[in-house]
């Protein structure tokens, strides 16, 4: 039960951070990507804050023998860059640039009943499901 509560608390904290910083507004993201138009650097500061926090916190967290609520850390083991990773990253970036949503902000906006997210999230979930089905073949 503690793991479920920790996940819920983490999700709420993440969602509040997205909402307070304005990252649930797709126009902020699109403005960040519009380098030669109506450029909005807000996303750069949010990303910088997230990366900075992670760089500092991970140094302390990974010194522990195990996480507080699990028996071991689940860190990625693959370090190679393959075509599947590059294609997936490219498609993600194109979708992010066109819609202004990535999964986190989309879910927060979906929970707030934002019209564009009510369309985006089901399509995102369906796309993920279809991709898994196609790659399983």
Buried (B, 14 or more C-beta within 10 A) or exposed (E): EEEEEBEEEEEEEBBEBBBEBBBBBBEBBBBBBEEEEEEBEBBEEBEEEEEEEEEEEEEEEEEEEEBEEEEEEEEEEEEEEEEEEEEEEEEEEEBBEEBBBBBBBBBBBBEEEBEBBEEBBEEBEEEEEEEEEEEEE
